[in-house]
Amino acid sequence: MIQLIRKAAVIGSGVMGSGIAAHLANAGIPVLLLDRVLEGEKNRSSLSEKAIRELSGQKPAPLALKDYAALIKAGNLEDDADKLADADWIIEVVVERLDVKKDILALVDVHRKTGSIVSSNTSGISIEAMTEGRSEDFKKHFLGTHFFNPPRYLKLLELIPTPYTNPDVTDFMKSVGENILGKGVVIAKDTPNFIANRIGTYGLLKTMHVMEEMNFSFGEADSVTGPLIGRPKSATFRTLDVVGIDTFIHVAKNVYEQADGEEKVVFTVPKLLVQMQKNGWIGAKAGQGFFKKEEQTILELNAQTMEYGPRKKLKADSVERAKQQKGSAKWKTLLYAQDKAGTFLWRVLAPTLLYSAALTGKIADNIVAIDRAMKWGFGWKEGPFEIWDQIGRNESIARMEAEGLKVPAWVKEMKDSFYKYDCYYDPLTKSYKPVPQDKKVIYLPKGTAVIKENSGARLHDIGDGAALLEFTSPNNAIGLDIIQMINLSIEEVEKNYQALVIGNRGKNFCVGANLALILMAAQDEDLWEIEATVKQFQQAMMNIKYSPKPVVAAPFGMTLGGGAEVCLPAAHIQAAHETYIGLVEAGVGLIPGGGGNKELYIRCLNQMPGEDLQAAANKAFETIALANVSTSAAEARKRGFLYRSDGISLNGDHVLYEAKKAALHLADTGYRAPIRKKIPVTGETGYATMLMGARSMHTAGFISDHDFEIAQKLAWVIAGGRVPFGTEVEEEYLLELERAAFLQLAALPKTQQRMQHILLKGKPLRN
């Protein structure tokens, strides 16, 4: 068996196949993308070539960096099948028909090298059935690898071994999925639709049935099946629009054809969906499905009239009360309410919980795999068994049985919760077993490992001589409490630890400074308070930079404004693959105030061939003035936010572990704080050069007077003010220029108007 995936091949260049190829390229794996030859086409690899070209224009972007397309080579199955012998992993992603897949895999069996791994990406066709007639070596190295679409962004990867699959192959592919591709991997059994699609499709169809019975609209159903119950904003029917109603029908039929009894009834495709498919109303890719957007208005389909009208929302007392609650109290408020929302949610959720319990042991070995599959594949905040624990086992079972619902015997025998003390209940052994844990995941619980904390941050001891500073404020926004904890953390680490990691396990690393506090002070004309706060923030960032012990930043998700400024002075950045970093202050009428202008300029300068001062200044100026945000960590590196030596973790769950590892490596190899030195700047001539482009955009009407004023201040700060080109200045001098510009902009009515708008609307106002 191979020990490393050096090259891969993907057969099938459709949306899913090209998406998988793109994500392999994101992981640095060269890929051969093959497809059939179109009859009469001179370019025999036109299908795969077209798919590769289109990757760069798709949204959301399959490639972390457009340059990665160079890792994908086009070919066709007739001329290039012999090249499959070079691949360590061959993935079949052709049409969902068993006969077609078997023909393709027969071809693969002829050309593959001994020991190479072969997998099929299917949403539900039997993996074992595909092995009929294949060689023994093929069977030992073959399994299902069910990626979820889009492969770059959705975390779940279901592995489906067959009775012939070598267990070492399954273990190896689990490691590849987690460590190389950044996936959450679950082992599924070879049953229709595997785990997530089986339960998810059941839940979606059940929602349709109950919605029809209760005469709900699609908008009303979505308003209570989204974030309110820990599901994505797309809820139920907007999710189906994104997936594609044609795709959903196919997935539902997979189970219908092999089911019987009540399950077959549930998986019968509703007549409405059949009609919508016939009409071509198959969702987002067709421009309309359950919903249709007209200009800025979203309309919903009326299932009776088949016409579109205003989208509705369900209003109920239980919904309003639940919004003020969390955890078990929230769930009980919703599900046990005797109003429309409570009745609807109970009638949808209770059967889904029972269905999950009935399938335990049939679609997966344990409840953990089922819960993880639903969280990682469908974006549920909690899996079905985690939800069941929240609503109360005894209370829920009593109601289920009173309503004539069949509760699986093992659930009634359990006597306790599904999860207890980091263990899960195993129906087979009727005992609790430890929940399988990824050793590369660092959890940050409250408790004895907390060294210090205040209202905005918490310092943890994460073992091996490393400490971790976690932001805990709303949205991890930076205020004086976090600034204070940064300073206290550096002092504590200097005395008692080897290294410091700055990171967390929130939704985003940090969305920036606390804008509301800045706006309040600006409106009160309390510029002294703003200046004092900015100065403290700048000093904290300098403390990070010149800490005698290494400080490693571990950004992920949104890392904006002040969040980016926390990362830039760090000794090392270990970024998650999906890191969207940017100095976005211009969008609210300001410039960075925590030294971000200086630090991005320094990074650009250090990465510029020949240390070209003007080129570095131009790059930093453009990035900040346009409030550019990277679409990935790879793009952040290209924009200058990351050095080549900084790390990127494909698996976001591993970023804290790998940041800790990097921090301790720096400490073990004799880390020393950087020597303070002067910074060469472009001065007045550079200032004029930077403003040329901004002035052209202003004259042409592309930016407002206010935007141009922001650009002037920013250029002045990056250029170093009124000094000759090439003058070397102290860092503190640049920070003083930055503070002055920040205060001048904060005092402007236009800036305050922008800040107020973004606080109210959540998006920048251009004026």
C-alpha positions in Angstrom: 0.0 0.0 0.0 1.2 3.5 -0.8 2.3 5.7 2.2 1.9 9.1 0.7 -0.4 10.7 -1.9 2.1 12.3 -4.3 -0.3 12.4 -7.3 -4.0 11.9 -7.8 -6.4 11.4 -10.6 -10.0 12.4 -10.8 -12.3 10.8 -13.4 -15.3 13.1 -14.1 -14.9 16.8 -14.6 -18.4 17.9 -13.6 -19.0 20.4 -10.7 -18.2 17.7 -8.1 -15.3 16.2 -9.9 -13.6 19.5 -10.7 -14.4 20.7 -7.1 -12.6 17.6 -5.7 -9.7 18.2 -8.0 -9.5 21.8 -6.9 -9.4 20.9 -3.2 -6.6 18.3 -3.9 -4.7 21.1 -5.5 -5.4 23.3 -2.5 -3.6 20.6 -0.5 -0.7 20.8 -2.9 -1.4 17.5 -4.6 -1.0 17.4 -8.4 -4.1 16.1 -10.1 -4.9 14.5 -13.5 -8.5 15.4 -14.4 -10.0 13.0 -17.0 -13.3 12.9 -18.8 -14.8 11.4 -21.9 -14.1 12.5 -25.4 -16.9 14.5 -27.0 -18.0 13.1 -30.4 -16.8 15.3 -33.2 -14.7 17.5 -30.9 -11.2 18.3 -32.2 -9.9 19.0 -28.7 -10.2 15.5 -27.2 -9.8 16.8 -23.6 -12.2 19.7 -24.1 -14.4 18.7 -21.1 -11.7 18.6 -18.5 -9.9 21.7 -19.9 -13.2 23.7 -19.8 -13.7 22.5 -16.2 -10.3 23.7 -15.2 -10.8 27.1 -16.8 -14.1 27.6 -15.1 -12.7 26.9 -11.6 -11.2 30.4 -11.4 -14.6 32.1 -12.0 -16.8 30.0 -9.8 -18.3 31.3 -6.5 -17.7 30.2 -3.9 -14.2 29.8 -5.2 -13.1 26.1 -5.3 -9.5 27.1 -5.5 -7.8 28.8 -2.5 -5.6 30.6 -5.0 -6.2 30.8 -8.7 -2.5 29.9 -9.3 -3.3 26.4 -7.9 -5.1 25.6 -11.2 -1.6 24.9 -12.5 -1.5 21.7 -10.4 -4.5 20.3 -12.4 -3.7 18.7 -15.7 -6.4 17.9 -18.3 -6.8 14.6 -20.1 -9.3 12.2 -21.5 -10.1 8.5 -20.8 -9.2 7.3 -24.3 -5.8 8.8 -24.7 -4.6 9.2 -21.1 -5.9 6.1 -19.3 -2.3 4.8 -19.1 -1.4 7.9 -17.0 -3.5 6.4 -14.2 -0.5 4.3 -13.4 1.2 7.4 -12.0 -1.5 8.1 -9.5 -1.4 7.1 -5.8 -5.2 7.8 -5.5 -7.8 7.6 -8.2 -11.2 9.0 -7.6 -14.2 8.2 -9.8 -16.8 11.0 -9.9 -19.0 10.2 -12.9 -22.7 10.0 -13.3 -24.7 8.3 -10.5 -25.3 5.1 -12.4 -24.0 1.8 -11.2 -23.4 0.4 -14.7 -21.4 3.5 -15.8 -19.3 3.5 -12.6 -18.5 -0.2 -13.0 -17.3 0.3 -16.6 -15.1 3.2 -15.5 -13.7 1.2 -12.6 -12.9 -1.8 -14.9 -10.8 0.6 -17.0 -9.1 1.9 -13.9 -8.3 -1.7 -12.8 -6.5 -2.3 -16.1 -4.3 0.8 -15.8 -3.7 1.4 -12.1 -0.5 0.4 -10.3 -0.6 -2.2 -7.7 -1.3 -0.8 -4.2 -2.8 2.5 -5.5 -6.0 3.5 -3.7 -9.2 3.8 -5.7 -12.4 5.4 -4.5 -15.8 6.3 -5.7 -17.5 9.6 -4.8 -21.2 8.7 -4.8 -24.0 10.1 -2.7 -25.6 6.6 -2.1 -24.9 3.9 -4.7 -23.6 0.6 -3.1 -19.8 0.6 -2.9 -19.6 -3.2 -2.7 -21.6 -3.6 -5.8 -19.0 -1.6 -7.7 -16.3 -4.2 -7.0 -18.0 -7.0 -8.9 -15.5 -8.5 -11.4 -12.5 -6.4 -10.1 -9.1 -7.8 -9.2 -8.2 -8.8 -5.6 -5.7 -6.0 -5.3 -8.3 -3.5 -6.5 -10.9 -4.7 -4.0 -8.4 -4.4 -1.1 -7.6 -0.8 -2.0 -11.1 0.3 -2.9 -13.6 2.3 -0.8 -16.2 5.0 -1.0 -15.1 8.6 -0.4 -18.2 10.8 -0.2 -17.3 14.5 -0.3 -19.9 17.0 0.3 -20.4 19.9 -2.2 -18.6 22.3 -2.3 -15.6 20.1 -1.4 -13.4 23.0 -0.3 -15.9 24.3 2.3 -18.0 21.5 3.6 -16.2 19.7 6.3 -17.7 16.2 6.1 -16.0 13.3 4.3 -17.7 10.0 4.7 -15.5 6.9 4.2 -17.3 3.8 3.2 -15.2 0.6 3.2 -16.4 -2.7 1.8 -15.9 -6.1 3.3 -12.9 -6.5 1.0 -11.2 -3.1 1.9 -7.9 -3.5 3.8 -8.4 -1.9 7.2 -5.0 -0.2 6.8 -6.4 1.5 3.7 -9.3 2.9 5.6 -7.1 4.1 8.4 -4.7 5.7 5.9 -7.5 7.5 4.1 -8.9 8.7 7.4 -5.5 10.3 8.1 -5.3 11.8 4.6 -8.8 13.2 5.0 -8.2 14.8 8.4 -4.5 15.9 8.1 -4.0 16.6 4.4 -7.5 17.6 3.2 -8.7 19.2 6.5 -11.9 17.1 6.7 -14.0 15.8 9.5 -14.0 12.1 8.7 -16.7 9.6 9.7 -16.8 5.9 8.8 -20.1 5.0 7.3 -21.7 1.6 6.4 -22.5 0.7 2.8 -26.2 1.6 3.0 -28.3 3.9 0.8 -27.2 7.5 1.1 -24.8 6.5 3.9 -25.2 8.7 7.1 -25.7 12.4 6.6 -27.8 12.3 3.4 -29.9 9.5 4.8 -31.0 11.4 7.9 -30.8 14.8 6.3 -33.1 13.8 3.4 -35.5 12.2 5.8 -35.6 15.4 7.9 -36.1 17.6 4.8 -38.9 15.4 3.5 -40.6 15.2 6.9 -40.5 19.0 7.0 -42.3 19.2 3.7 -45.0 16.7 4.9 -45.6 18.6 8.1 -45.5 21.9 6.4 -48.2 20.8 4.0 -50.3 19.3 6.8 -50.1 22.5 8.8 -50.5 24.8 5.8 -47.2 26.6 6.3 -45.5 28.5 3.6 -41.8 27.8 2.7 -40.8 31.1 4.2 -42.6 30.3 7.4 -40.9 26.9 7.6 -37.5 28.4 6.9 -37.9 31.1 9.6 -38.0 28.4 12.4 -35.7 25.7 10.9 -32.6 27.9 10.6 -30.3 29.6 13.2 -33.2 29.4 15.7 -32.5 25.7 16.1 -28.8 25.7 15.3 -29.1 25.2 11.6 -27.5 27.3 8.8 -29.2 30.5 7.6 -30.3 28.7 4.5 -32.6 26.6 6.8 -34.6 23.9 4.9 -35.9 25.1 1.6 -33.2 27.7 0.7 -30.8 24.8 1.3 -32.7 22.7 -1.2 -32.5 25.5 -3.7 -28.7 25.6 -3.3 -28.4 21.8 -3.5 -30.6 21.6 -6.5 -34.1 20.0 -6.4 -33.1 17.6 -9.2 -30.1 16.4 -7.1 -32.4 16.1 -4.0 -34.9 14.0 -5.9 -32.1 11.6 -7.0 -30.9 11.2 -3.5 -34.4 10.6 -2.1 -35.0 7.9 -4.8 -31.8 6.1 -3.7 -33.5 5.2 -0.4 -37.1 4.9 -1.8 -36.0 2.1 -4.1 -34.6 0.1 -1.3 -37.0 1.0 1.5 -40.4 -0.4 2.6 -43.1 0.5 5.0 -43.2 3.9 6.7 -39.7 4.7 5.4 -40.8 4.2 1.8 -43.8 6.5 2.4 -41.5 9.3 3.7 -39.0 8.9 0.9 -41.7 9.1 -1.8 -40.9 12.2 -3.8 -43.6 14.8 -3.3 -45.7 15.7 -6.4 -44.7 19.3 -5.9 -41.0 18.5 -6.4 -41.8 16.4 -9.5 -43.7 19.4 -11.0 -41.0 21.9 -10.1 -38.4 19.7 -11.8 -40.6 19.4 -14.8 -40.9 23.2 -14.9 -37.2 23.6 -14.6 -37.5 25.3 -11.2 -34.7 23.3 -9.7 -33.2 26.0 -7.5 -30.4 28.5 -7.5 -28.7 27.2 -10.6 -32.0 27.8 -12.5 -32.7 31.1 -10.9 -35.8 29.9 -9.1 -37.0 27.1 -6.9 -38.8 27.5 -3.6 -37.5 31.0 -3.7 -36.8 33.5 -6.5 -35.0 36.9 -6.3 -36.4 39.8 -8.1 -34.1 42.8 -7.9 -33.5 43.1 -4.1 -36.6 41.2 -3.0 -36.8 37.5 -2.3 -40.1 35.9 -3.2 -41.4 32.5 -2.1 -43.3 29.9 -4.1 -47.0 29.3 -3.3 -47.4 25.5 -3.4 -51.1 25.8 -4.3 -51.1 28.5 -7.0 -47.5 27.8 -8.2 -46.9 31.5 -8.2 -44.4 33.6 -6.3 -45.2 36.1 -3.7 -43.8 37.9 -0.7 -41.8 35.7 1.7 -43.5 35.1 5.1 -42.1 34.6 8.6 -43.7 32.6 11.3 -44.5 34.6 14.5 -45.1 32.8 17.8 -44.5 33.5 21.5 -42.2 30.5 21.8 -39.9 31.8 19.1 -39.5 35.1 20.8 -38.9 33.5 24.2 -36.5 31.0 22.8 -34.4 33.8 21.3 -33.5 35.0 24.8 -32.4 31.5 26.0 -29.6 29.0 25.4 -29.0 25.3 25.5 -31.6 22.9 27.1 -33.9 25.8 28.1 -34.1 27.0 24.6 -34.9 23.6 23.1 -37.6 22.9 25.7 -39.2 26.3 25.2 -39.4 25.6 21.4 -40.4 21.9 21.3 -42.8 21.8 24.2 -44.7 25.0 23.4 -48.3 24.6 22.6 -48.3 27.0 19.7 -47.8 26.8 15.9 -44.0 26.9 16.1 -43.7 24.4 18.9 -46.1 22.0 17.2 -44.4 22.3 13.9 -40.9 21.8 15.2 -41.9 18.8 17.4 -43.6 17.1 14.5 -40.5 17.5 12.4 -37.9 16.8 15.0 -39.3 13.9 17.0 -39.6 11.5 14.0 -36.0 12.6 12.9 -34.6 11.7 16.3 -36.4 8.4 16.3 -35.2 7.6 12.7 -31.6 8.4 13.8 -31.9 6.0 16.7 -33.5 3.3 14.6 -30.6 3.5 12.1 -27.8 3.4 14.8 -25.7 0.3 14.1 -27.1 0.1 10.6 -25.7 3.2 8.9 -22.8 3.8 11.4 -21.3 2.0 14.3 -22.2 4.6 16.9 -24.1 7.7 17.7 -21.0 9.9 17.6 -20.5 9.2 13.9 -24.2 10.1 13.2 -24.0 13.3 15.3 -20.7 14.4 13.6 -22.0 13.6 10.1 -25.0 15.9 10.6 -22.9 18.7 12.1 -20.1 18.5 9.5 -22.3 17.7 6.5 -25.5 19.7 7.1 -24.1 22.4 9.3 -26.2 21.4 12.4 -24.9 23.0 15.6 -25.8 19.8 17.4 -26.4 16.3 16.2 -29.7 14.4 16.8 -28.5 12.6 19.9 -27.0 15.8 21.3 -30.4 17.5 20.7 -32.2 14.6 22.4 -30.1 15.1 25.5 -31.1 18.8 25.5 -34.8 18.2 25.3 -34.8 15.6 28.1 -34.9 11.9 27.5 -37.7 10.8 29.8 -40.0 13.8 29.0 -39.6 13.3 25.3 -40.0 9.5 25.3 -43.2 9.9 27.3 -44.7 12.3 24.8 -43.5 10.2 21.8 -45.2 7.1 23.1 -48.3 9.0 24.1 -48.6 10.1 20.4 -48.1 6.6 19.2 -44.5 7.0 17.9 -42.3 3.9 18.2 -39.2 4.4 20.4 -36.4 1.9 19.7 -35.9 -0.5 22.5 -32.3 0.4 23.1 -33.3 4.1 23.8 -35.8 3.0 26.5 -33.2 0.6 28.0 -30.5 3.2 28.2 -31.9 4.8 31.5 -29.6 7.8 31.2 -28.5 10.4 28.7 -26.9 9.6 25.3 -23.6 11.4 26.4 -22.1 11.5 29.8 -18.7 12.6 31.0 -17.1 12.6 27.6 -18.5 9.2 26.9 -21.3 8.0 24.6 -23.8 5.2 25.1 -23.2 2.1 23.0 -26.4 0.1 22.4 -24.4 -3.0 21.4 -22.5 -3.4 24.7 -25.1 -1.5 26.7 -22.3 0.6 28.2 -20.6 4.0 27.9 -17.5 4.3 25.8 -15.1 7.3 25.5 -16.0 9.6 22.6 -13.2 9.3 20.0 -11.1 12.4 20.0 -8.7 13.8 17.5 -5.4 14.3 19.3 -4.7 17.4 17.2 -7.7 19.2 18.6 -7.2 21.5 21.5 -10.3 22.3 23.5 -10.5 25.4 25.7 -12.9 24.7 28.6 -13.2 26.9 31.6 -11.7 25.5 34.8 -8.4 24.7 36.5 -6.3 25.3 33.4 -7.3 29.0 33.3 -4.4 31.2 34.5 -6.1 34.6 34.2 -9.3 36.0 32.8 -11.3 39.1 32.6 -14.5 40.2 30.8 -13.0 39.9 27.3 -10.3 37.3 27.4 -9.0 34.2 29.1 -5.4 32.9 29.4 -5.1 29.1 29.4 -2.3 26.6 30.3 -2.4 24.3 27.3 0.5 22.1 28.5 4.1 21.5 27.6 5.1 25.0 28.7 2.7 26.8 26.4 -0.1 29.2 27.3 -3.0 30.3 25.1 -4.8 33.6 25.1 -8.4 33.3 24.1 -10.7 36.2 23.2 -14.2 35.8 24.7 -15.9 39.1 24.0 -18.9 39.3 21.7 -17.6 38.5 18.2 -14.1 38.6 19.8 -14.2 42.4 19.3 -11.1 44.1 20.8 -11.7 46.5 23.7 -9.7 47.6 26.7 -10.3 44.3 28.5 -8.6 42.3 25.7 -5.7 44.9 25.4 -5.2 44.5 29.2 -5.1 40.7 28.9 -2.6 40.8 26.0 -0.2 42.7 28.2 -0.9 40.5 31.3 -0.4 37.3 29.2 3.0 38.4 27.8 4.1 39.2 31.3 2.9 35.9 32.6 4.5 33.9 29.8 7.8 35.7 30.2 7.9 34.6 33.9 6.4 31.1 33.8 6.0 29.7 30.3 8.0 28.9 27.1 5.6 30.4 24.5 2.2 32.1 23.9 -0.4 31.2 21.3 -3.2 33.7 20.6 -6.3 31.9 19.2 -9.7 30.6 20.0 -12.4 28.2 18.9 -15.1 30.8 18.2 -16.9 31.4 14.9 -14.2 33.8 13.8 -10.8 34.8 15.1 -11.6 38.5 15.6 -13.9 40.9 13.7 -11.8 44.0 14.8 -12.0 46.7 17.4 -15.1 47.5 19.4 -16.6 50.0 16.9 -19.4 51.1 19.2 -17.1 52.4 21.9 -15.0 54.4 19.3 -18.2 55.9 17.8 -19.6 56.9 21.3 -16.3 58.6 22.2 -16.1 60.4 18.7 -19.7 61.6 19.0 -19.0 63.0 22.5 -15.9 64.7 21.0 -13.8 62.8 23.6 -10.8 62.5 21.3 -8.5 62.2 24.3 -10.1 59.0 25.3 -9.8 57.6 21.7 -6.1 58.6 21.6 -5.5 56.9 24.9 -7.2 53.7 23.7 -5.4 53.7 20.4 -2.0 54.3 22.1 -2.7 51.4 24.5 -3.6 49.2 21.6 -0.4 50.2 19.7 1.7 49.5 22.8 0.1 46.0 23.2 0.9 45.2 19.6 4.5 46.3 20.2 4.6 44.0 23.3 3.6 41.1 21.1 6.3 41.9 18.6 9.1 42.3 21.1 8.0 39.7 23.6 11.1 37.8 24.8 9.1 34.6 24.4 7.7 33.6 21.0 4.1 34.7 20.4 2.3 32.8 17.7 -1.1 34.0 16.3 -3.6 31.3 15.1 -6.2 33.2 12.9 -9.1 31.6 11.2 -12.4 32.7 9.6 -12.9 36.5 9.8 -9.6 38.1 10.9 -10.4 41.8 10.3 -9.1 45.2 11.4 -7.7 44.8 14.9 -7.8 41.0 14.5 -5.3 41.3 11.7 -3.2 43.8 13.7 -2.9 41.2 16.5 -1.4 38.7 14.0 0.9 40.9 12.0 3.5 41.6 14.8 3.6 37.9 16.0 6.8 35.9 15.7 4.9 33.4 13.6 1.4 33.1 12.1 -0.3 29.7 11.9 -3.4 30.4 9.9 -6.3 28.1 9.1 -6.8 27.4 5.4 -10.1 29.4 5.5 -8.7 32.6 6.9 -10.2 35.8 5.6 -7.8 38.5 6.8 -7.8 42.2 6.0 -7.3 45.7 7.3 -10.8 46.9 6.6 -10.9 50.2 8.6 -11.2 52.3 5.4 -14.7 50.8 5.0 -15.8 52.6 8.2 -13.9 55.8 7.4 -10.8 55.2 9.4 -7.3 53.7 8.9 -5.8 50.9 11.1 -4.9 52.2 14.5 -3.0 49.4 16.1 0.2 49.6 14.0 -1.3 47.6 11.1 -0.2 50.1 8.5 3.4 49.9 9.6 3.4 46.1 10.1 1.9 45.3 6.7 4.3 47.7 5.0 7.2 46.0 6.8 5.9 42.6 5.7 5.5 43.8 2.1 9.0 45.3 2.2 10.6 42.1 3.5 9.0 40.1 0.8 9.8 42.6 -2.0 12.7 41.7 -4.3 15.5 44.1 -3.6 13.5 45.7 -0.8 11.8 48.1 -3.3 10.4 50.8 -1.0 7.9 52.2 -3.4 6.6 48.9 -4.5 6.2 47.8 -0.9 4.4 51.0 0.0 2.1 50.8 -3.0 1.1 47.3 -2.2 0.4 48.0 1.5 -1.5 51.2 0.5 -3.7 49.5 -2.1 -4.5 46.6 0.2 -5.5 48.9 3.1 -7.2 51.7 1.1 -9.4 49.2 -0.8 -10.1 47.2 2.4 -9.1 44.1 0.6 -9.8 40.8 2.5 -8.1 37.6 1.5 -10.4 34.7 0.3 -8.0 32.2 1.9 -4.8 31.9 3.8 -3.0 31.2 0.6 -4.3 34.5 -0.8 -3.3 36.2 2.4 0.2 35.1 1.8 0.1 36.5 -1.7 -1.2 39.9 -0.4 1.7 40.1 2.1 -0.1 39.3 5.3 1.8 36.0 5.7 5.4 35.3 5.2 6.5 32.1 3.4 7.7 30.8 6.7 4.2 31.2 8.3 2.1 28.1 8.4 -1.3 27.2 6.9 -3.4 24.4 8.5 -5.8 22.8 6.0 -7.8 21.4 9.0 -9.2 24.3 10.9 -9.6 22.1 14.0 -5.9 21.6 14.1 -4.8 25.2 13.9 -4.3 25.6 17.7 -2.4 22.4 18.0 -0.1 23.3 15.1 0.3 26.9 16.4 1.3 25.4 19.8 3.8 23.1 18.0 5.3 26.0 16.1 5.5 28.2 19.3 7.3 25.5 21.2 9.6 24.8 18.3 10.6 28.5 18.3 11.2 28.3 22.0 13.2 25.1 21.7 15.5 26.5 19.0 16.6 29.5 21.0 14.1 32.2 20.0 15.2 35.7 20.6 13.0 38.8 20.2 13.7 40.9 17.1 16.2 43.7 17.4 14.5 47.1 17.2 15.7 48.9 14.1 14.6 51.9 12.0 12.4 51.5 9.0 13.1 53.0 5.5 10.2 54.9 4.1 9.3 56.6 0.8 8.7 60.0 2.2 7.1 62.9 0.3 7.9 61.5 -3.2 6.3 58.1 -2.2 3.3 59.9 -0.8 2.7 61.7 -4.1 3.1 58.4 -6.0 0.6 56.6 -3.8 -2.0 59.4 -4.2 -1.8 59.4 -8.0 -4.0 56.4 -8.4 -6.4 57.6 -5.7 -6.7 61.0 -7.3 -7.5 59.4 -10.7 -10.3 57.3 -9.1 -11.6 60.4 -7.3 -11.6 62.5 -10.5 -13.4 59.7 -12.4 -16.0 59.4 -9.7 -15.1 56.0 -8.5 -14.5 57.1 -4.9 -16.0 59.9 -2.9 -14.5 63.0 -1.3 -14.4 61.1 2.0 -12.7 58.1 0.5 -10.1 60.4 -1.0 -9.5 62.0 2.4 -9.0 58.6 3.9 -6.5 57.7 1.2 -4.5 60.9 1.8 -4.2 60.1 5.5 -3.2 56.5 4.8 -0.6 57.4 2.2 0.9 60.0 4.6 1.3 57.4 7.3 2.8 54.7 5.1 5.1 57.2 3.4 6.4 58.4 6.8 5.3 62.0 6.3 7.4 64.9 5.1 10.8 63.2 4.9 13.1 62.5 1.9 12.8 59.2 0.1 14.8 56.4 1.8 14.8 58.1 5.3 15.0 55.6 8.1 12.5 56.4 10.9 11.7 54.9 14.3 8.6 52.7 14.7 7.2 55.1 17.3 7.4 57.9 14.8 5.1 56.0 12.4 2.8 55.1 15.2 2.5 58.8 16.1 1.6 59.6 12.5 -1.0 56.8 12.6 -2.6 58.0 15.8 -2.9 61.5 14.5 -4.5 60.4 11.3 -6.8 58.0 13.1 -8.0 60.9 15.4 -8.5 63.3 12.6 -10.6 60.8 10.7 -12.6 59.8 13.8 -13.6 63.4 14.3 -15.2 63.7 10.8 -19.0 63.6 10.7 -18.8 61.4 7.5 -16.7 58.9 9.4 -19.2 58.8 12.3 -22.0 58.4 9.8 -20.2 55.3 8.3 -19.5 53.8 11.7 -23.2 54.2 12.7 -24.4 52.7 9.5 -22.2 49.6 9.8 -23.3 49.1 13.4 -26.9 49.2 12.3 -26.8 47.5 8.9 -23.7 45.3 9.2 -22.1 46.6 6.0 -20.0 49.6 5.0 -21.6 52.8 3.7 -19.8 54.5 0.8 -20.4 58.3 0.6 
